[in-house]
Amino acid sequence: MSRQEILLLIEQKRSELIKMVAKNGLNSALTIQLSQELDSLLNQYNEYIYKDKKRLPLY
């Protein structure tokens, strides 16, 4: 999955999460599940960033 694809999925999941919180509250099992899915996507994105920084030459 590309970095851009992950960013798109993050935005979609964030939107879903906001709607879920408005509908079911913060303590709903569905809200918690969506939050964990968003966390996973954010972790994937952070891995991409970390790997990109490791490839850059140090001056």
Buried (B, 14 or more C-beta within 10 A) or exposed (E): EEEEEBEEBBEEBBEBBEEBBEEBEEEBEBBEEBBEBBEEBBEBBEEBEEEEEEEEEEE
